[in-house]
Amino acid sequence: MEYNILKTYEAGIVLSGTEVKSVKNNMVDIVGSYISIIGSRAFLKNVEIPAYQPTNLHVEYNATRPRELLLNKKELAEIALKTQEKSLTIIPLKLYNKNHLIKLEIAIVSRKKKADKREYLKKKTDQKEMRRHMGA
């Protein structure tokens, strides 16, 4: 993991009909995507959601278009303030179906420092070693 997760939020996402079907069938790639706040709105950028049945589309479809996130004003103001004052990043963690609604878990994160990464990798290696010795 390259980030320290500071706080998580649950957001709705504005999708078209074919995109909802794609999400429900796990045809989404959120790797490398991020959230940006423009004015008083939040947008998910660089996520690929292909059309469910591209052969049925009669209009030009952009699978990587920015998608608006649905957050309340208080959450949006809190996120904007935290990311501006400390130069933190907002990333999506997972996209899921909750009570027939598509939700996106997002997080305010800070980049891990080199020493933190080394410590994390050392701890992970130690855990693997312990499991290997316990199983032997």
C-alpha atoms as an extended CHARMM CRD file, in Angstrom:
* protein
*
       136  EXT
         1         1  MET       CA              0.0000000000        0.0000000000        0.0000000000  PROA      1               0.0000000000
         2         2  GLU       CA              1.3990000000        3.3710000000       -1.0500000000  PROA      2               0.0000000000
         3         3  TYR       CA             -0.9000000000        5.4950000000        1.1270000000  PROA      3               0.0000000000
         4         4  ASN       CA             -1.9050000000        6.0690000000        4.7390000000  PROA      4               0.0000000000
         5         5  ILE       CA             -5.7010000000        6.2020000000        4.8920000000  PROA      5               0.0000000000
         6         6  LEU       CA             -6.7650000000        9.1190000000        7.0860000000  PROA      6               0.0000000000
         7         7  LYS       CA            -10.5610000000        9.1030000000        6.6890000000  PROA      7               0.0000000000
         8         8  THR       CA            -13.0990000000        7.2980000000        4.5230000000  PROA      8               0.0000000000
         9         9  TYR       CA            -16.4650000000        8.4040000000        3.1270000000  PROA      9               0.0000000000
        10        10  GLU       CA            -19.2890000000        6.7270000000        1.2420000000  PROA      10              0.0000000000
        11        11  ALA       CA            -20.4810000000        8.5530000000       -1.8640000000  PROA      11              0.0000000000
        12        12  GLY       CA            -23.1290000000        7.9490000000       -4.4630000000  PROA      12              0.0000000000
        13        13  ILE       CA            -22.1210000000        8.1900000000       -8.1050000000  PROA      13              0.0000000000
        14        14  VAL       CA            -24.0030000000        9.5140000000      -11.1340000000  PROA      14              0.0000000000
        15        15  LEU       CA            -24.0900000000        6.8050000000      -13.8180000000  PROA      15              0.0000000000
        16        16  SER       CA            -26.0040000000        6.1080000000      -17.0190000000  PROA      16              0.0000000000
        17        17  GLY       CA            -28.1520000000        2.9760000000      -17.3370000000  PROA      17              0.0000000000
        18        18  THR       CA            -25.5830000000        0.8920000000      -19.1930000000  PROA      18              0.0000000000
        19        19  GLU       CA            -22.8820000000        1.9030000000      -16.7210000000  PROA      19              0.0000000000
        20        20  VAL       CA            -24.9720000000        0.6100000000      -13.8050000000  PROA      20              0.0000000000
        21        21  LYS       CA            -25.1880000000       -2.7900000000      -15.4740000000  PROA      21              0.0000000000
        22        22  SER       CA            -21.4200000000       -2.7730000000      -16.0650000000  PROA      22              0.0000000000
        23        23  VAL       CA            -20.7450000000       -1.9550000000      -12.4000000000  PROA      23              0.0000000000
        24        24  LYS       CA            -23.1110000000       -4.7020000000      -11.2080000000  PROA      24              0.0000000000
        25        25  ASN       CA            -21.1900000000       -7.1550000000      -13.4350000000  PROA      25              0.0000000000
        26        26  ASN       CA            -17.7950000000       -5.9980000000      -12.0660000000  PROA      26              0.0000000000
        27        27  MET       CA            -16.6730000000       -4.5440000000      -15.3950000000  PROA      27              0.0000000000
        28        28  VAL       CA            -14.9940000000       -1.5290000000      -13.7410000000  PROA      28              0.0000000000
        29        29  ASP       CA            -11.3470000000       -0.5510000000      -13.4140000000  PROA      29              0.0000000000
        30        30  ILE       CA            -10.6500000000        2.0330000000      -10.6730000000  PROA      30              0.0000000000
        31        31  VAL       CA             -6.8760000000        1.4960000000      -10.5980000000  PROA      31              0.0000000000
        32        32  GLY       CA             -5.1790000000        4.8370000000      -11.1320000000  PROA      32              0.0000000000
        33        33  SER       CA             -8.3570000000        6.8520000000      -10.6640000000  PROA      33              0.0000000000
        34        34  TYR       CA             -8.7410000000        9.8170000000       -8.3320000000  PROA      34              0.0000000000
        35        35  ILE       CA            -11.2880000000       12.3540000000       -7.0910000000  PROA      35              0.0000000000
        36        36  SER       CA            -11.0470000000       16.0600000000       -7.7690000000  PROA      36              0.0000000000
        37        37  ILE       CA            -13.1800000000       18.8070000000       -6.2810000000  PROA      37              0.0000000000
        38        38  ILE       CA            -14.2590000000       21.5300000000       -8.6750000000  PROA      38              0.0000000000
        39        39  GLY       CA            -16.2510000000       24.3350000000       -7.0920000000  PROA      39              0.0000000000
        40        40  SER       CA            -18.8140000000       22.6940000000       -4.8300000000  PROA      40              0.0000000000
        41        41  ARG       CA            -18.8700000000       19.3450000000       -6.6590000000  PROA      41              0.0000000000
        42        42  ALA       CA            -16.6870000000       16.2320000000       -6.5750000000  PROA      42              0.0000000000
        43        43  PHE       CA            -15.7940000000       14.1870000000       -9.6610000000  PROA      43              0.0000000000
        44        44  LEU       CA            -14.3370000000       10.7070000000      -10.1000000000  PROA      44              0.0000000000
        45        45  LYS       CA            -11.7260000000       10.8730000000      -12.8370000000  PROA      45              0.0000000000
        46        46  ASN       CA             -9.7140000000        8.3650000000      -14.8340000000  PROA      46              0.0000000000
        47        47  VAL       CA            -12.0070000000        5.4190000000      -14.0710000000  PROA      47              0.0000000000
        48        48  GLU       CA            -13.0200000000        3.1030000000      -16.8870000000  PROA      48              0.0000000000
        49        49  ILE       CA            -16.6120000000        1.8870000000      -16.9570000000  PROA      49              0.0000000000
        50        50  PRO       CA            -17.3310000000        0.2950000000      -20.3320000000  PROA      50              0.0000000000
        51        51  ALA       CA            -20.8210000000        0.2630000000      -21.7930000000  PROA      51              0.0000000000
        52        52  TYR       CA            -22.6620000000       -2.9380000000      -20.9010000000  PROA      52              0.0000000000
        53        53  GLN       CA            -23.5870000000       -3.6910000000      -24.5120000000  PROA      53              0.0000000000
        54        54  PRO       CA            -21.5310000000       -1.4230000000      -26.7550000000  PROA      54              0.0000000000
        55        55  THR       CA            -23.3040000000       -2.7100000000      -29.8710000000  PROA      55              0.0000000000
        56        56  ASN       CA            -26.6040000000       -1.1900000000      -28.6640000000  PROA      56              0.0000000000
        57        57  LEU       CA            -25.1840000000        2.3160000000      -28.2160000000  PROA      57              0.0000000000
        58        58  HSD       CA            -26.3070000000        4.7380000000      -30.9040000000  PROA      58              0.0000000000
        59        59  VAL       CA            -24.3900000000        7.7170000000      -29.5100000000  PROA      59              0.0000000000
        60        60  GLU       CA            -20.7350000000        8.4060000000      -28.8620000000  PROA      60              0.0000000000
        61        61  TYR       CA            -19.8070000000        6.8590000000      -25.4900000000  PROA      61              0.0000000000
        62        62  ASN       CA            -16.7660000000        7.8530000000      -23.4180000000  PROA      62              0.0000000000
        63        63  ALA       CA            -15.8540000000        5.0700000000      -20.9560000000  PROA      63              0.0000000000
        64        64  THR       CA            -13.4180000000        7.2880000000      -19.0260000000  PROA      64              0.0000000000
        65        65  ARG       CA            -15.5140000000       10.4560000000      -18.6960000000  PROA      65              0.0000000000
        66        66  PRO       CA            -15.5190000000       12.2110000000      -15.2870000000  PROA      66              0.0000000000
        67        67  ARG       CA            -18.4450000000       11.0890000000      -13.1340000000  PROA      67              0.0000000000
        68        68  GLU       CA            -20.0240000000       13.2620000000      -10.4720000000  PROA      68              0.0000000000
        69        69  LEU       CA            -20.0320000000       12.0140000000       -6.8870000000  PROA      69              0.0000000000
        70        70  LEU       CA            -22.9540000000       12.5610000000       -4.5550000000  PROA      70              0.0000000000
        71        71  LEU       CA            -21.8360000000       13.8150000000       -1.1380000000  PROA      71              0.0000000000
        72        72  ASN       CA            -23.6260000000       16.0910000000        1.2950000000  PROA      72              0.0000000000
        73        73  LYS       CA            -22.4350000000       19.6990000000        1.6190000000  PROA      73              0.0000000000
        74        74  LYS       CA            -20.8420000000       19.1240000000        5.0230000000  PROA      74              0.0000000000
        75        75  GLU       CA            -18.7660000000       16.1520000000        3.8040000000  PROA      75              0.0000000000
        76        76  LEU       CA            -17.7560000000       17.9850000000        0.6440000000  PROA      76              0.0000000000
        77        77  ALA       CA            -16.6290000000       21.0630000000        2.5960000000  PROA      77              0.0000000000
        78        78  GLU       CA            -14.6820000000       18.8820000000        5.0540000000  PROA      78              0.0000000000
        79        79  ILE       CA            -12.9250000000       16.9990000000        2.2500000000  PROA      79              0.0000000000
        80        80  ALA       CA            -12.0950000000       20.1910000000        0.3480000000  PROA      80              0.0000000000
        81        81  LEU       CA            -10.6670000000       21.8430000000        3.4680000000  PROA      81              0.0000000000
        82        82  LYS       CA             -8.5170000000       18.8610000000        4.4630000000  PROA      82              0.0000000000
        83        83  THR       CA             -7.0840000000       18.3320000000        0.9930000000  PROA      83              0.0000000000
        84        84  GLN       CA             -6.2730000000       22.0190000000        0.4760000000  PROA      84              0.0000000000
        85        85  GLU       CA             -4.5640000000       22.7200000000        3.7780000000  PROA      85              0.0000000000
        86        86  LYS       CA             -2.3350000000       19.6300000000        3.9370000000  PROA      86              0.0000000000
        87        87  SER       CA             -2.0110000000       18.7520000000        0.2400000000  PROA      87              0.0000000000
        88        88  LEU       CA             -3.6350000000       15.3460000000        0.7280000000  PROA      88              0.0000000000
        89        89  THR       CA             -5.1390000000       13.1860000000       -2.0140000000  PROA      89              0.0000000000
        90        90  ILE       CA             -8.6320000000       11.7200000000       -2.4380000000  PROA      90              0.0000000000
        91        91  ILE       CA             -8.7760000000        8.2490000000       -3.9820000000  PROA      91              0.0000000000
        92        92  PRO       CA            -11.5030000000        5.6530000000       -4.5420000000  PROA      92              0.0000000000
        93        93  LEU       CA            -11.1120000000        2.4330000000       -2.5420000000  PROA      93              0.0000000000
        94        94  LYS       CA            -13.9820000000        0.3210000000       -3.8410000000  PROA      94              0.0000000000
        95        95  LEU       CA            -17.1520000000        0.4850000000       -5.8900000000  PROA      95              0.0000000000
        96        96  TYR       CA            -20.0250000000       -1.6690000000       -4.6620000000  PROA      96              0.0000000000
        97        97  ASN       CA            -23.7680000000       -2.3000000000       -4.6830000000  PROA      97              0.0000000000
        98        98  LYS       CA            -25.5850000000       -1.3520000000       -1.4490000000  PROA      98              0.0000000000
        99        99  ASN       CA            -29.3440000000       -1.9290000000       -1.2840000000  PROA      99              0.0000000000
       100       100  HSD       CA            -29.6310000000       -1.6710000000       -5.0850000000  PROA      100             0.0000000000
       101       101  LEU       CA            -27.6410000000        1.5930000000       -5.1280000000  PROA      101             0.0000000000
       102       102  ILE       CA            -24.1180000000        1.9400000000       -6.4970000000  PROA      102             0.0000000000
       103       103  LYS       CA            -21.7930000000        3.3840000000       -3.8470000000  PROA      103             0.0000000000
       104       104  LEU       CA            -18.1550000000        4.4060000000       -3.9270000000  PROA      104             0.0000000000
       105       105  GLU       CA            -15.9300000000        4.2750000000       -0.8650000000  PROA      105             0.0000000000
       106       106  ILE       CA            -13.4460000000        7.1350000000       -1.0520000000  PROA      106             0.0000000000
       107       107  ALA       CA            -10.6010000000        8.0590000000        1.2660000000  PROA      107             0.0000000000
       108       108  ILE       CA             -8.4690000000       11.0320000000        2.1220000000  PROA      108             0.0000000000
       109       109  VAL       CA             -4.9300000000        9.6960000000        2.0420000000  PROA      109             0.0000000000
       110       110  SER       CA             -1.3600000000       10.8200000000        2.5010000000  PROA      110             0.0000000000
       111       111  ARG       CA              1.5760000000        9.3010000000        0.7150000000  PROA      111             0.0000000000
       112       112  LYS       CA              3.7160000000        6.9730000000        2.7930000000  PROA      112             0.0000000000
       113       113  LYS       CA              7.2170000000        8.1650000000        3.4470000000  PROA      113             0.0000000000
       114       114  LYS       CA             10.1200000000        5.9300000000        2.4600000000  PROA      114             0.0000000000
       115       115  ALA       CA             10.7430000000        4.8730000000        6.0900000000  PROA      115             0.0000000000
       116       116  ASP       CA              7.0530000000        3.9500000000        6.4860000000  PROA      116             0.0000000000
       117       117  LYS       CA              7.2020000000        1.8100000000        3.3360000000  PROA      117             0.0000000000
       118       118  ARG       CA             10.2740000000       -0.0190000000        4.6070000000  PROA      118             0.0000000000
       119       119  GLU       CA              8.6090000000       -0.6610000000        7.9600000000  PROA      119             0.0000000000
       120       120  TYR       CA              5.4390000000       -1.9340000000        6.2520000000  PROA      120             0.0000000000
       121       121  LEU       CA              7.4270000000       -4.2810000000        3.9780000000  PROA      121             0.0000000000
       122       122  LYS       CA              9.4990000000       -5.5620000000        6.9200000000  PROA      122             0.0000000000
       123       123  LYS       CA              6.3440000000       -6.2920000000        8.9430000000  PROA      123             0.0000000000
       124       124  LYS       CA              4.7840000000       -8.0670000000        5.9560000000  PROA      124             0.0000000000
       125       125  THR       CA              7.9330000000      -10.1820000000        5.4360000000  PROA      125             0.0000000000
       126       126  ASP       CA              8.0470000000      -11.0700000000        9.1450000000  PROA      126             0.0000000000
       127       127  GLN       CA              4.4190000000      -12.2250000000        9.0370000000  PROA      127             0.0000000000
       128       128  LYS       CA              5.1430000000      -14.4490000000        6.0160000000  PROA      128             0.0000000000
       129       129  GLU       CA              8.1430000000      -15.9630000000        7.8060000000  PROA      129             0.0000000000
       130       130  MET       CA              6.0560000000      -16.7090000000       10.9010000000  PROA      130             0.0000000000
       131       131  ARG       CA              3.3230000000      -18.3560000000        8.8470000000  PROA      131             0.0000000000
       132       132  ARG       CA              5.8770000000      -20.4460000000        6.9870000000  PROA      132             0.0000000000
       133       133  HSD       CA              7.5190000000      -21.6540000000       10.2360000000  PROA      133             0.0000000000
       134       134  MET       CA              4.1670000000      -22.3360000000       11.8920000000  PROA      134             0.0000000000
       135       135  GLY       CA              3.0130000000      -24.3990000000        8.9200000000  PROA      135             0.0000000000
       136       136  ALA       CA              6.2730000000      -26.4190000000        8.7210000000  PROA      136             0.0000000000
